Amino acid sequence: MTPDDFSKLLNDVSETIGARPLDAELDAFLNETYPGDGDVVAKIEDACKTGIAEGWLCQNEHGGIRFGRPIKPSLAQHNFSVDLVVMDDCKGPHHAHPTGEIDLILPVEGDATFDGRGRGWLVYGPGTAHYPTVTGGKAIVLYLLPNGEIEFTRSKKS
């Protein structure tokens, strides 16, 4: 698996998403089209694990969270960026999604959930915000961000 192979793999998914609105219908569509226990998600998970082990994915670390943006927004990716984090029973920094966020949750250890959801897809619509939180173990979370847009916010501590 190379970074180019990874990009091609994610391009297939982003092409399927296309210009669909980021909403509950897309959440259901992705979980049906690319189920968490299906071949495509297994290939993405293997690619993520390989890239992390080889050091070209999640090469940054802050506050116990490993992260990276291996794919910047481009026409080839249908204007999605791809970010990846590895979180182990922790809460990340509060941020907003001006144009939405599509997450693929890949539990690695334990019964890890991301924002209360297990293996599979989770779609946040435009204008949403959250503290990304993994509980119950360790998870890889892959984010597709339209135009790479994310706004880290200053908010009250919780």
VMD Tcl script that builds the backbone (N, CA, C; Angstrom):
set m [mol new atoms 474]
animate dup $m
set s [atomselect $m all]
$s set {name element resname resid chain x y z} {
  {N N MET 1 A 0.853 -1.184 0.000}
  {CA C MET 1 A 0.000 0.000 0.000}
  {C C MET 1 A 0.894 1.241 0.000}
  {N N THR 2 A 0.650 2.109 -0.940}
  {CA C THR 2 A 1.378 3.375 -1.014}
  {C C THR 2 A 0.403 4.532 -0.786}
  {N N PRO 3 A 0.921 5.738 -0.550}
  {CA C PRO 3 A 0.019 6.883 -0.447}
  {C C PRO 3 A -0.858 7.044 -1.704}
  {N N ASP 4 A -0.308 6.763 -2.887}
  {CA C ASP 4 A -1.114 6.847 -4.109}
  {C C ASP 4 A -2.226 5.797 -4.128}
  {N N ASP 5 A -1.921 4.582 -3.683}
  {CA C ASP 5 A -2.941 3.531 -3.595}
  {C C ASP 5 A -4.048 3.947 -2.629}
  {N N PHE 6 A -3.637 4.535 -1.502}
  {CA C PHE 6 A -4.588 5.007 -0.498}
  {C C PHE 6 A -5.511 6.062 -1.104}
  {N N SER 7 A -4.916 6.988 -1.831}
  {CA C SER 7 A -5.694 8.053 -2.473}
  {C C SER 7 A -6.695 7.471 -3.477}
  {N N LYS 8 A -6.265 6.512 -4.266}
  {CA C LYS 8 A -7.169 5.881 -5.250}
  {C C LYS 8 A -8.320 5.159 -4.552}
  {N N LEU 9 A -8.027 4.478 -3.470}
  {CA C LEU 9 A -9.053 3.769 -2.710}
  {C C LEU 9 A -10.106 4.737 -2.187}
  {N N LEU 10 A -9.654 5.866 -1.634}
  {CA C LEU 10 A -10.595 6.855 -1.099}
  {C C LEU 10 A -11.301 7.623 -2.205}
  {N N ASN 11 A -10.674 7.730 -3.372}
  {CA C ASN 11 A -11.325 8.393 -4.502}
  {C C ASN 11 A -12.586 7.635 -4.918}
  {N N ASP 12 A -12.530 6.309 -4.873}
  {CA C ASP 12 A -13.708 5.517 -5.226}
  {C C ASP 12 A -14.884 5.847 -4.301}
  {N N VAL 13 A -14.604 5.995 -3.016}
  {CA C VAL 13 A -15.655 6.326 -2.050}
  {C C VAL 13 A -16.150 7.757 -2.283}
  {N N SER 14 A -15.225 8.694 -2.443}
  {CA C SER 14 A -15.636 10.093 -2.628}
  {C C SER 14 A -16.407 10.272 -3.930}
  {N N GLU 15 A -16.072 9.475 -4.940}
  {CA C GLU 15 A -16.822 9.535 -6.201}
  {C C GLU 15 A -18.263 9.058 -5.991}
  {N N THR 16 A -18.436 8.027 -5.185}
  {CA C THR 16 A -19.775 7.523 -4.878}
  {C C THR 16 A -20.575 8.573 -4.108}
  {N N ILE 17 A -19.918 9.275 -3.201}
  {CA C ILE 17 A -20.602 10.327 -2.434}
  {C C ILE 17 A -20.983 11.478 -3.356}
  {N N GLY 18 A -20.037 11.871 -4.217}
  {CA C GLY 18 A -20.296 12.947 -5.170}
  {C C GLY 18 A -20.786 14.208 -4.493}
  {N N ALA 19 A -21.871 14.741 -5.014}
  {CA C ALA 19 A -22.431 16.005 -4.506}
  {C C ALA 19 A -23.642 15.775 -3.605}
  {N N ARG 20 A -23.801 14.571 -3.084}
  {CA C ARG 20 A -24.941 14.298 -2.198}
  {C C ARG 20 A -24.884 15.208 -0.971}
  {N N PRO 21 A -26.032 15.624 -0.486}
  {CA C PRO 21 A -26.043 16.414 0.755}
  {C C PRO 21 A -25.522 15.580 1.926}
  {N N LEU 22 A -24.812 16.212 2.845}
  {CA C LEU 22 A -24.329 15.539 4.043}
  {C C LEU 22 A -25.444 15.581 5.074}
  {N N ASP 23 A -26.158 14.458 5.176}
  {CA C ASP 23 A -27.331 14.378 6.044}
  {C C ASP 23 A -27.577 12.928 6.445}
  {N N ALA 24 A -28.686 12.687 7.129}
  {CA C ALA 24 A -29.017 11.342 7.608}
  {C C ALA 24 A -29.188 10.354 6.460}
  {N N GLU 25 A -29.677 10.811 5.319}
  {CA C GLU 25 A -29.818 9.913 4.161}
  {C C GLU 25 A -28.457 9.429 3.677}
  {N N LEU 26 A -27.454 10.322 3.663}
  {CA C LEU 26 A -26.115 9.907 3.253}
  {C C LEU 26 A -25.533 8.942 4.276}
  {N N ASP 27 A -25.769 9.189 5.552}
  {CA C ASP 27 A -25.323 8.282 6.612}
  {C C ASP 27 A -25.851 6.872 6.335}
  {N N ALA 28 A -27.142 6.754 6.108}
  {CA C ALA 28 A -27.754 5.452 5.830}
  {C C ALA 28 A -27.219 4.857 4.532}
  {N N PHE 29 A -27.078 5.681 3.496}
  {CA C PHE 29 A -26.574 5.224 2.206}
  {C C PHE 29 A -25.166 4.638 2.331}
  {N N LEU 30 A -24.276 5.350 3.027}
  {CA C LEU 30 A -22.904 4.852 3.173}
  {C C LEU 30 A -22.849 3.560 3.969}
  {N N ASN 31 A -23.641 3.472 5.044}
  {CA C ASN 31 A -23.648 2.254 5.851}
  {C C ASN 31 A -24.237 1.072 5.095}
  {N N GLU 32 A -25.114 1.340 4.143}
  {CA C GLU 32 A -25.663 0.263 3.309}
  {C C GLU 32 A -24.715 -0.082 2.162}
  {N N THR 33 A -24.154 0.927 1.516}
  {CA C THR 33 A -23.299 0.717 0.348}
  {C C THR 33 A -21.933 0.160 0.730}
  {N N TYR 34 A -21.370 0.690 1.820}
  {CA C TYR 34 A -20.056 0.273 2.311}
  {C C TYR 34 A -20.174 -0.123 3.782}
  {N N PRO 35 A -20.814 -1.269 4.066}
  {CA C PRO 35 A -21.022 -1.644 5.471}
  {C C PRO 35 A -19.702 -1.828 6.216}
  {N N GLY 36 A -19.753 -1.582 7.519}
  {CA C GLY 36 A -18.571 -1.685 8.362}
  {C C GLY 36 A -17.888 -3.028 8.310}
  {N N ASP 37 A -18.632 -4.098 7.999}
  {CA C ASP 37 A -18.041 -5.431 7.913}
  {C C ASP 37 A -17.851 -5.884 6.465}
  {N N GLY 38 A -17.896 -4.922 5.537}
  {CA C GLY 38 A -17.764 -5.247 4.122}
  {C C GLY 38 A -16.339 -5.135 3.600}
  {N N ASP 39 A -16.166 -5.550 2.336}
  {CA C ASP 39 A -14.848 -5.595 1.703}
  {C C ASP 39 A -14.196 -4.222 1.565}
  {N N VAL 40 A -14.956 -3.210 1.170}
  {CA C VAL 40 A -14.368 -1.887 0.951}
  {C C VAL 40 A -13.839 -1.318 2.264}
  {N N VAL 41 A -14.632 -1.401 3.322}
  {CA C VAL 41 A -14.189 -0.893 4.625}
  {C C VAL 41 A -12.983 -1.701 5.115}
  {N N ALA 42 A -12.967 -3.004 4.880}
  {CA C ALA 42 A -11.813 -3.826 5.273}
  {C C ALA 42 A -10.558 -3.365 4.533}
  {N N LYS 43 A -10.675 -3.043 3.251}
  {CA C LYS 43 A -9.519 -2.549 2.484}
  {C C LYS 43 A -9.057 -1.190 3.017}
  {N N ILE 44 A -10.006 -0.308 3.342}
  {CA C ILE 44 A -9.644 0.993 3.896}
  {C C ILE 44 A -8.957 0.811 5.245}
  {N N GLU 45 A -9.497 -0.065 6.083}
  {CA C GLU 45 A -8.902 -0.307 7.400}
  {C C GLU 45 A -7.485 -0.854 7.262}
  {N N ASP 46 A -7.291 -1.824 6.380}
  {CA C ASP 46 A -5.953 -2.374 6.160}
  {C C ASP 46 A -4.990 -1.293 5.678}
  {N N ALA 47 A -5.473 -0.445 4.771}
  {CA C ALA 47 A -4.635 0.644 4.251}
  {C C ALA 47 A -4.256 1.606 5.375}
  {N N CYS 48 A -5.210 1.935 6.241}
  {CA C CYS 48 A -4.933 2.838 7.368}
  {C C CYS 48 A -3.888 2.228 8.296}
  {N N LYS 49 A -4.075 0.975 8.657}
  {CA C LYS 49 A -3.133 0.318 9.560}
  {C C LYS 49 A -1.741 0.237 8.944}
  {N N THR 50 A -1.669 -0.064 7.650}
  {CA C THR 50 A -0.384 -0.128 6.957}
  {C C THR 50 A 0.292 1.237 6.938}
  {N N GLY 51 A -0.463 2.272 6.573}
  {CA C GLY 51 A 0.096 3.622 6.519}
  {C C GLY 51 A 0.563 4.125 7.867}
  {N N ILE 52 A -0.177 3.782 8.923}
  {CA C ILE 52 A 0.230 4.177 10.276}
  {C C ILE 52 A 1.524 3.447 10.652}
  {N N ALA 53 A 1.570 2.129 10.395}
  {CA C ALA 53 A 2.762 1.337 10.728}
  {C C ALA 53 A 3.982 1.816 9.942}
  {N N GLU 54 A 3.781 2.231 8.693}
  {CA C GLU 54 A 4.893 2.684 7.859}
  {C C GLU 54 A 5.252 4.148 8.091}
  {N N GLY 55 A 4.414 4.860 8.848}
  {CA C GLY 55 A 4.731 6.221 9.227}
  {C C GLY 55 A 4.284 7.318 8.274}
  {N N TRP 56 A 3.546 6.997 7.233}
  {CA C TRP 56 A 3.070 8.052 6.331}
  {C C TRP 56 A 1.631 8.457 6.625}
  {N N LEU 57 A 1.006 7.832 7.603}
  {CA C LEU 57 A -0.300 8.250 8.113}
  {C C LEU 57 A -0.167 8.531 9.604}
  {N N CYS 58 A -0.901 9.521 10.078}
  {CA C CYS 58 A -0.933 9.878 11.502}
  {C C CYS 58 A 0.465 10.153 12.042}
  {N N GLN 59 A 1.230 10.928 11.303}
  {CA C GLN 59 A 2.602 11.210 11.691}
  {C C GLN 59 A 2.709 12.318 12.742}
  {N N ASN 60 A 1.610 12.950 13.089}
  {CA C ASN 60 A 1.597 14.002 14.109}
  {C C ASN 60 A 0.952 13.465 15.385}
  {N N GLU 61 A 1.298 14.098 16.520}
  {CA C GLU 61 A 0.694 13.702 17.793}
  {C C GLU 61 A 0.565 14.928 18.679}
  {N N HIS 62 A -0.593 15.025 19.339}
  {CA C HIS 62 A -0.805 16.087 20.316}
  {C C HIS 62 A -1.855 15.599 21.314}
  {N N GLY 63 A -1.537 15.709 22.574}
  {CA C GLY 63 A -2.484 15.341 23.615}
  {C C GLY 63 A -2.924 13.892 23.559}
  {N N GLY 64 A -2.036 13.006 23.105}
  {CA C GLY 64 A -2.368 11.588 23.032}
  {C C GLY 64 A -3.149 11.185 21.794}
  {N N ILE 65 A -3.392 12.130 20.885}
  {CA C ILE 65 A -4.114 11.838 19.648}
  {C C ILE 65 A -3.117 11.899 18.496}
  {N N ARG 66 A -3.047 10.828 17.730}
  {CA C ARG 66 A -2.220 10.823 16.521}
  {C C ARG 66 A -3.101 11.261 15.362}
  {N N PHE 67 A -2.548 12.057 14.438}
  {CA C PHE 67 A -3.374 12.598 13.366}
  {C C PHE 67 A -2.544 12.973 12.146}
  {N N GLY 68 A -3.248 13.171 11.049}
  {CA C GLY 68 A -2.615 13.639 9.827}
  {C C GLY 68 A -3.657 13.860 8.742}
  {N N ARG 69 A -3.260 14.622 7.728}
  {CA C ARG 69 A -4.117 14.869 6.565}
  {C C ARG 69 A -3.361 14.380 5.330}
  {N N PRO 70 A -3.547 13.094 4.990}
  {CA C PRO 70 A -2.806 12.553 3.851}
  {C C PRO 70 A -3.315 13.025 2.489}
  {N N ILE 71 A -4.556 13.491 2.450}
  {CA C ILE 71 A -5.129 13.915 1.168}
  {C C ILE 71 A -5.748 15.292 1.340}
  {N N LYS 72 A -5.235 16.231 0.599}
  {CA C LYS 72 A -5.784 17.589 0.602}
  {C C LYS 72 A -6.970 17.636 -0.362}
  {N N PRO 73 A -7.869 18.612 -0.207}
  {CA C PRO 73 A -9.013 18.679 -1.113}
  {C C PRO 73 A -8.524 18.845 -2.556}
  {N N SER 74 A -9.136 18.063 -3.442}
  {CA C SER 74 A -8.757 18.142 -4.853}
  {C C SER 74 A -9.916 17.664 -5.707}
  {N N LEU 75 A -9.860 18.007 -6.974}
  {CA C LEU 75 A -10.890 17.533 -7.897}
  {C C LEU 75 A -10.884 16.014 -7.968}
  {N N ALA 76 A -9.699 15.414 -7.883}
  {CA C ALA 76 A -9.609 13.950 -7.923}
  {C C ALA 76 A -10.358 13.319 -6.755}
  {N N GLN 77 A -10.428 14.031 -5.637}
  {CA C GLN 77 A -11.148 13.523 -4.458}
  {C C GLN 77 A -12.520 14.175 -4.323}
  {N N HIS 78 A -13.006 14.785 -5.400}
  {CA C HIS 78 A -14.314 15.430 -5.399}
  {C C HIS 78 A -14.396 16.516 -4.332}
  {N N ASN 79 A -13.262 17.206 -4.192}
  {CA C ASN 79 A -13.086 18.326 -3.253}
  {C C ASN 79 A -13.185 17.937 -1.780}
  {N N PHE 80 A -12.968 16.667 -1.472}
  {CA C PHE 80 A -12.864 16.235 -0.083}
  {C C PHE 80 A -11.393 16.179 0.309}
  {N N SER 81 A -11.105 16.550 1.541}
  {CA C SER 81 A -9.816 16.203 2.128}
  {C C SER 81 A -10.058 14.913 2.909}
  {N N VAL 82 A -8.965 14.232 3.221}
  {CA C VAL 82 A -9.050 13.042 4.056}
  {C C VAL 82 A -8.107 13.256 5.231}
  {N N ASP 83 A -8.663 13.203 6.435}
  {CA C ASP 83 A -7.893 13.292 7.670}
  {C C ASP 83 A -8.035 11.954 8.386}
  {N N LEU 84 A -7.057 11.642 9.203}
  {CA C LEU 84 A -7.078 10.397 9.950}
  {C C LEU 84 A -6.612 10.683 11.365}
  {N N VAL 85 A -7.302 10.105 12.345}
  {CA C VAL 85 A -6.865 10.209 13.741}
  {C C VAL 85 A -6.879 8.821 14.370}
  {N N VAL 86 A -6.042 8.652 15.368}
  {CA C VAL 86 A -6.080 7.468 16.224}
  {C C VAL 86 A -6.303 7.999 17.631}
  {N N MET 87 A -7.395 7.552 18.239}
  {CA C MET 87 A -7.773 8.021 19.576}
  {C C MET 87 A -8.015 6.814 20.474}
  {N N ASP 88 A -7.587 6.936 21.724}
  {CA C ASP 88 A -7.735 5.847 22.685}
  {C C ASP 88 A -8.408 6.401 23.942}
  {N N ASP 89 A -9.711 6.157 24.058}
  {CA C ASP 89 A -10.477 6.622 25.224}
  {C C ASP 89 A -10.177 8.071 25.566}
  {N N CYS 90 A -10.448 8.958 24.630}
  {CA C CYS 90 A -10.182 10.373 24.887}
  {C C CYS 90 A -11.130 11.272 24.102}
  {N N LYS 91 A -11.085 12.541 24.484}
  {CA C LYS 91 A -11.902 13.559 23.837}
  {C C LYS 91 A -10.974 14.526 23.126}
  {N N GLY 92 A -11.267 14.788 21.864}
  {CA C GLY 92 A -10.470 15.712 21.084}
  {C C GLY 92 A -10.968 17.133 21.192}
  {N N PRO 93 A -10.312 18.040 20.476}
  {CA C PRO 93 A -10.666 19.455 20.550}
  {C C PRO 93 A -11.998 19.754 19.857}
  {N N HIS 94 A -12.751 20.658 20.473}
  {CA C HIS 94 A -14.036 21.066 19.919}
  {C C HIS 94 A -13.814 21.698 18.551}
  {N N HIS 95 A -14.662 21.315 17.604}
  {CA C HIS 95 A -14.587 21.928 16.278}
  {C C HIS 95 A -15.954 21.924 15.607}
  {N N ALA 96 A -16.065 22.779 14.605}
  {CA C ALA 96 A -17.307 22.910 13.831}
  {C C ALA 96 A -17.049 22.450 12.403}
  {N N HIS 97 A -18.131 22.063 11.764}
  {CA C HIS 97 A -18.098 21.579 10.387}
  {C C HIS 97 A -18.896 22.540 9.512}
  {N N PRO 98 A -18.272 23.569 8.946}
  {CA C PRO 98 A -19.021 24.533 8.142}
  {C C PRO 98 A -19.777 23.872 6.986}
  {N N THR 99 A -19.179 22.844 6.389}
  {CA C THR 99 A -19.803 22.166 5.241}
  {C C THR 99 A -20.102 20.702 5.526}
  {N N GLY 100 A -19.929 20.285 6.782}
  {CA C GLY 100 A -20.217 18.911 7.170}
  {C C GLY 100 A -18.957 18.078 7.321}
  {N N GLU 101 A -19.164 16.837 7.762}
  {CA C GLU 101 A -18.052 15.910 7.995}
  {C C GLU 101 A -18.587 14.493 7.828}
  {N N ILE 102 A -17.821 13.653 7.157}
  {CA C ILE 102 A -18.159 12.239 6.995}
  {C C ILE 102 A -17.078 11.438 7.697}
  {N N ASP 103 A -17.465 10.608 8.653}
  {CA C ASP 103 A -16.516 9.832 9.446}
  {C C ASP 103 A -16.670 8.348 9.159}
  {N N LEU 104 A -15.541 7.663 9.079}
  {CA C LEU 104 A -15.533 6.209 9.050}
  {C C LEU 104 A -14.860 5.761 10.333}
  {N N ILE 105 A -15.596 5.048 11.159}
  {CA C ILE 105 A -15.145 4.625 12.485}
  {C C ILE 105 A -14.633 3.185 12.389}
  {N N LEU 106 A -13.368 3.020 12.786}
  {CA C LEU 106 A -12.718 1.715 12.709}
  {C C LEU 106 A -12.161 1.346 14.087}
  {N N PRO 107 A -12.953 0.653 14.926}
  {CA C PRO 107 A -12.450 0.253 16.240}
  {C C PRO 107 A -11.224 -0.651 16.086}
  {N N VAL 108 A -10.209 -0.389 16.919}
  {CA C VAL 108 A -8.967 -1.153 16.861}
  {C C VAL 108 A -8.829 -2.049 18.091}
  {N N GLU 109 A -9.207 -1.511 19.255}
  {CA C GLU 109 A -9.119 -2.274 20.501}
  {C C GLU 109 A -10.383 -2.056 21.312}
  {N N GLY 110 A -10.807 -3.107 21.995}
  {CA C GLY 110 A -11.994 -3.017 22.834}
  {C C GLY 110 A -13.245 -2.823 22.001}
  {N N ASP 111 A -14.263 -2.274 22.619}
  {CA C ASP 111 A -15.527 -1.980 21.943}
  {C C ASP 111 A -15.602 -0.479 21.683}
  {N N ALA 112 A -14.563 0.045 21.085}
  {CA C ALA 112 A -14.457 1.487 20.890}
  {C C ALA 112 A -15.622 2.038 20.080}
  {N N THR 113 A -16.109 3.177 20.550}
  {CA C THR 113 A -17.116 3.930 19.805}
  {C C THR 113 A -16.602 5.352 19.624}
  {N N PHE 114 A -17.093 5.984 18.590}
  {CA C PHE 114 A -16.767 7.378 18.310}
  {C C PHE 114 A -18.075 8.147 18.379}
  {N N ASP 115 A -18.141 9.095 19.293}
  {CA C ASP 115 A -19.373 9.867 19.500}
  {C C ASP 115 A -20.589 8.944 19.643}
  {N N GLY 116 A -20.366 7.826 20.329}
  {CA C GLY 116 A -21.445 6.887 20.605}
  {C C GLY 116 A -21.750 5.897 19.493}
  {N N ARG 117 A -21.040 5.961 18.381}
  {CA C ARG 117 A -21.288 5.053 17.254}
  {C C ARG 117 A -20.129 4.084 17.091}
  {N N GLY 118 A -20.453 2.844 16.761}
  {CA C GLY 118 A -19.444 1.821 16.524}
  {C C GLY 118 A -19.002 1.802 15.067}
  {N N ARG 119 A -18.421 0.689 14.680}
  {CA C ARG 119 A -17.872 0.508 13.333}
  {C C ARG 119 A -18.867 0.940 12.260}
  {N N GLY 120 A -18.355 1.724 11.318}
  {CA C GLY 120 A -19.185 2.169 10.202}
  {C C GLY 120 A -19.094 3.671 10.019}
  {N N TRP 121 A -20.075 4.196 9.329}
  {CA C TRP 121 A -20.085 5.597 8.903}
  {C C TRP 121 A -20.947 6.461 9.804}
  {N N LEU 122 A -20.539 7.706 9.956}
  {CA C LEU 122 A -21.289 8.700 10.708}
  {C C LEU 122 A -21.170 10.012 9.943}
  {N N VAL 123 A -22.296 10.618 9.617}
  {CA C VAL 123 A -22.296 11.860 8.843}
  {C C VAL 123 A -22.818 13.004 9.704}
  {N N TYR 124 A -22.037 14.069 9.765}
  {CA C TYR 124 A -22.445 15.314 10.410}
  {C C TYR 124 A -22.768 16.313 9.309}
  {N N GLY 125 A -23.915 16.957 9.405}
  {CA C GLY 125 A -24.328 17.938 8.412}
  {C C GLY 125 A -23.615 19.266 8.568}
  {N N PRO 126 A -23.781 20.133 7.586}
  {CA C PRO 126 A -23.191 21.473 7.655}
  {C C PRO 126 A -23.661 22.224 8.898}
  {N N GLY 127 A -22.727 22.958 9.511}
  {CA C GLY 127 A -23.057 23.776 10.674}
  {C C GLY 127 A -23.047 23.043 11.996}
  {N N THR 128 A -22.722 21.755 12.001}
  {CA C THR 128 A -22.675 21.007 13.254}
  {C C THR 128 A -21.324 21.213 13.933}
  {N N ALA 129 A -21.265 20.851 15.211}
  {CA C ALA 129 A -20.028 20.972 15.980}
  {C C ALA 129 A -20.033 19.914 17.072}
  {N N HIS 130 A -18.822 19.540 17.528}
  {CA C HIS 130 A -18.738 18.537 18.589}
  {C C HIS 130 A -17.324 18.466 19.157}
  {N N TYR 131 A -17.218 17.748 20.286}
  {CA C TYR 131 A -15.949 17.283 20.812}
  {C C TYR 131 A -15.833 15.843 20.314}
  {N N PRO 132 A -14.959 15.535 19.387}
  {CA C PRO 132 A -14.845 14.153 18.931}
  {C C PRO 132 A -14.349 13.283 20.089}
  {N N THR 133 A -15.098 12.224 20.383}
  {CA C THR 133 A -14.814 11.444 21.583}
  {C C THR 133 A -14.837 9.948 21.289}
  {N N VAL 134 A -13.757 9.283 21.664}
  {CA C VAL 134 A -13.689 7.824 21.565}
  {C C VAL 134 A -13.750 7.265 22.972}
  {N N THR 135 A -14.666 6.315 23.183}
  {CA C THR 135 A -14.791 5.626 24.468}
  {C C THR 135 A -14.766 4.126 24.235}
  {N N GLY 136 A -14.396 3.379 25.270}
  {CA C GLY 136 A -14.444 1.923 25.212}
  {C C GLY 136 A -13.272 1.272 24.509}
  {N N GLY 137 A -12.220 2.032 24.227}
  {CA C GLY 137 A -11.056 1.448 23.571}
  {C C GLY 137 A -10.406 2.410 22.604}
  {N N LYS 138 A -9.715 1.841 21.648}
  {CA C LYS 138 A -8.953 2.619 20.669}
  {C C LYS 138 A -9.622 2.501 19.307}
  {N N ALA 139 A -9.627 3.616 18.570}
  {CA C ALA 139 A -10.235 3.611 17.233}
  {C C ALA 139 A -9.427 4.483 16.286}
  {N N ILE 140 A -9.456 4.081 15.036}
  {CA C ILE 140 A -9.011 4.918 13.929}
  {C C ILE 140 A -10.278 5.566 13.395}
  {N N VAL 141 A -10.232 6.871 13.177}
  {CA C VAL 141 A -11.370 7.561 12.571}
  {C C VAL 141 A -10.858 8.308 11.355}
  {N N LEU 142 A -11.454 8.006 10.216}
  {CA C LEU 142 A -11.118 8.664 8.959}
  {C C LEU 142 A -12.195 9.697 8.682}
  {N N TYR 143 A -11.766 10.925 8.375}
  {CA C TYR 143 A -12.700 12.023 8.122}
  {C C TYR 143 A -12.605 12.463 6.679}
  {N N LEU 144 A -13.728 12.593 6.026}
  {CA C LEU 144 A -13.789 13.272 4.736}
  {C C LEU 144 A -14.434 14.629 4.994}
  {N N LEU 145 A -13.721 15.690 4.626}
  {CA C LEU 145 A -14.203 17.046 4.861}
  {C C LEU 145 A -14.378 17.763 3.529}
  {N N PRO 146 A -15.607 18.206 3.195}
  {CA C PRO 146 A -15.801 18.962 1.960}
  {C C PRO 146 A -14.904 20.203 1.957}
  {N N ASN 147 A -14.138 20.345 0.904}
  {CA C ASN 147 A -13.205 21.471 0.748}
  {C C ASN 147 A -12.185 21.555 1.879}
  {N N GLY 148 A -12.052 20.501 2.665}
  {CA C GLY 148 A -11.099 20.498 3.777}
  {C C GLY 148 A -11.483 21.410 4.915}
  {N N GLU 149 A -12.750 21.826 4.963}
  {CA C GLU 149 A -13.179 22.839 5.935}
  {C C GLU 149 A -13.452 22.253 7.313}
  {N N ILE 150 A -12.761 22.832 8.292}
  {CA C ILE 150 A -12.966 22.506 9.697}
  {C C ILE 150 A -12.584 23.755 10.481}
  {N N GLU 151 A -13.324 24.046 11.521}
  {CA C GLU 151 A -13.036 25.220 12.348}
  {C C GLU 151 A -12.873 24.779 13.791}
  {N N PHE 152 A -11.629 24.822 14.271}
  {CA C PHE 152 A -11.406 24.519 15.673}
  {C C PHE 152 A -11.886 25.717 16.475}
  {N N THR 153 A -12.676 25.438 17.489}
  {CA C THR 153 A -13.367 26.498 18.213}
  {C C THR 153 A -12.868 26.589 19.637}
  {N N ARG 154 A -13.043 27.751 20.188}
  {CA C ARG 154 A -12.785 27.946 21.607}
  {C C ARG 154 A -14.143 27.904 22.279}
  {N N SER 155 A -14.305 26.965 23.146}
  {CA C SER 155 A -15.596 26.852 23.831}
  {C C SER 155 A -15.359 26.522 25.297}
  {N N LYS 156 A -16.442 26.533 26.035}
  {CA C LYS 156 A -16.364 26.233 27.457}
  {C C LYS 156 A -15.849 24.807 27.649}
  {N N LYS 157 A -15.050 24.606 28.658}
  {CA C LYS 157 A -14.571 23.259 28.973}
  {C C LYS 157 A -15.720 22.442 29.529}
  {N N SER 158 A -15.730 21.184 29.152}
  {CA C SER 158 A -16.778 20.304 29.695}
  {C C SER 158 A -16.184 19.033 30.213}
}
mol reanalyze $m
mol bondsrecalc $m
mol representation Tube
mol addrep $m
